[in-house]
Amino acid sequence: MQTLEDSELRYRRLFEAAQDGILILNAETGMIEDVNPYLIKMLGYSREEFVEKKLWEVGAFRDIEASKEAFEALQANEYIRYEDLPLKAKDGSLVQVEFVSNVYMAGSQKIIQCNIRDITDRKQAEERIRQLNVDLERRVAERTMELVYANQVKDEFLANMSHELRTPLSGILGFSESLMAGVYGELVSRQDYAVQMIRSSGEHLLELINDILDISRIEAGKFDFRLEEVEVNQICHASLAFIRQLANKKSIMVEYTISEDAIMIFADPRRLKQVLINLLNNAVKFTPAKGRVILDVQASAEESLMRFSIQDTGIGIAPEDLPKLFHPFVQLDGGLSRQYEGTGLGLALVKKMVELHDGRVEVRSEPGRGSRFTVVLPWSAGMQALNDRDLVESSVEPYAVAPLVPLRIRGKILLAEDHETNVLVTRDYLENRGYQVFIAHSGREVLSKVEEFTPDIILMDIQMPDLNGIDTTRRLRTDPRFATLPIIALTAFAMLGDRERCLEAGMNEYVSKPFKLKELERMMERFLNLSD
């Protein structure tokens, strides 16, 4: 008997001290037999308002019918759980609870014990989290729209700046090429040297413009990148030829070694060459006169890697400066008294282009003793040289002095261009080469001129007053007379997608300004089936 009393006492203490509400029901009648203090505190009813009342007579359990249905469910199931049940407190407020019922026998009497946990704070917290998520999603959506707009503005700015810079640069490079080709007569030695310096400076400026565009394209995920089988020795020789003149000027010895199995690699040839030229150019630039630069290429079948190492005996890099090397627009020699020119874009481009190849760049350097940059690229020992591949040797094509008076008309050219400098340089060169050149300064003038005479080729600028080159081409292609007329786009727009936009409009080819007049002429000869 004492044991039973002790057990009941322990249960009573637990019942009274429980941090969840507990309600005891008679399973037969639905009468509330007991409630603990926590439930009384939770809902605000007195003990008397609970005890000796039927479940549905307490205002906390909504309406009578719903409470009776709930009681019937409690009678029929030994265990019921409601994860989110609203109860009404005496002051009218709603209390969200987790409701769990268990049926057991107390002697001969069947009892239902209901454990009721207040989850109002939890639900409010969940609602706050939900609202925060909604606000966060809204902010993310707004920020995404801002970024999309910012990228669009940046792309438009870069495209416009590219156009504005390339247009006058096209005139500079075009006239210098025409002068070197003898279009305006033969140059004396000093004049020829000056024109070469003008052209060299213009080409350097073009490289800087292209570097800025390349950085923006890579960051925007719009970079033109095509992997193919590449002959390693060919790429290396072409890259070395690019820096040979500067190295000779500084009396720098340039050495080149390559392992026997480093024959082919799967890469983007243009970008790989760009990487090597950049690193070689830096090596020569930062190496004092009479120093040494080494390009070493090694293939490792065990590691499935190929390493392109460029080592110099230059000024070297301090350890604390190494982490800064590959950040865009950051130069280690960046003060007002800078000794070495550059934009700080080259190594950033190298890193990004190498990573596009799934490779990496390693650097070892010691101040005063030189640096070693190693480009590590994936490579398979199974890559074999193609037997029929022609080796392309880098060479500088000499400029021949063209005759001042052409012997015959090679073709009628309609040049659509509104920039007078570009009109002069292109017209003078082509007329000197034997073409009859007609000028149109706008898209509408093009449509008018093709009615007067049928040109053999149209050289179409894209940005023109009244009617742009894209819309002009589309109108021409709707006329059966001009459906197959060769149209070459000559444009200072050089952003990704501009070429595709021109071709989609019906143009046959796309040339980005500034262009080499000789290369333009070769393209025209292909369409006109001409040869010298």
Salt bridges, closest charged atoms under 4 A:
GLU16 OE2 - ARG12 NH2 2.97
ASP20 OD2 - ARG117 NH2 2.90
ASP34 OD2 - ARG12 NH1 2.53
ASP34 OD1 - ARG47 NH1 2.73
GLU49 OE2 - LYS90 NZ 3.07
ASP84 OD2 - LYS123 NZ 3.36
GLU98 OE2 - ARG81 NH2 3.37
GLU98 OE1 - ARG122 NH1 3.91
GLU126 OE2 - ARG122 NE 3.72
GLU126 OE1 - LYS123 NZ 3.37
GLU127 OE2 - ARG130 NH2 2.74
GLU142 OE2 - ARG138 NH1 3.21
GLU146 OE1 - ARG143 NH1 3.10
ASP155 OD2 - LYS222 NZ 3.26
GLU164 OE2 - HIS163 ND1 3.50
GLU203 OE2 - ARG199 NE 3.27
ASP214 OD1 - ARG217 NH1 3.31
ASP214 OD2 - ARG271 NH1 3.76
ASP224 OD1 - ARG226 NH1 2.49
GLU231 OE1 - ARG389 NE 3.94
GLU255 OE2 - ARG292 NH1 3.48
GLU303 OE1 - ARG307 NH1 3.01
ASP321 OD1 - LYS324 NZ 3.20
GLU341 OE2 - HIS204 NE2 3.89
GLU355 OE2 - LYS351 NZ 2.63
GLU362 OE2 - ARG360 NE 2.86
GLU366 OE2 - ARG369 NH1 3.98
GLU397 OE2 - ARG522 NH2 2.68
GLU417 OE1 - LYS513 NZ 2.52
GLU420 OE1 - HIS441 NE2 3.73
ASP428 OD1 - ARG427 NE 3.49
GLU445 OE1 - HIS441 ND1 3.88
GLU445 OE2 - LYS449 NZ 3.42
GLU451 OE2 - ARG481 NH2 2.77
ASP461 OD1 - LYS513 NZ 3.29
ASP471 OD1 - ARG474 NH1 3.70
ASP479 OD2 - ARG481 NH2 2.76
ASP498 OD1 - ARG501 NH2 3.44
GLU504 OE1 - ARG474 NH2 2.88
GLU509 OE1 - ARG499 NH2 3.78
GLU509 OE2 - ARG526 NH2 3.21
GLU521 OE2 - ARG410 NH1 3.15
GLU521 OE2 - ARG433 NE 2.76
GLU525 OE2 - ARG410 NH2 3.43
ASP532 OD1 - ARG410 NH2 3.27
ASP532 OD2 - ARG433 NH2 3.55
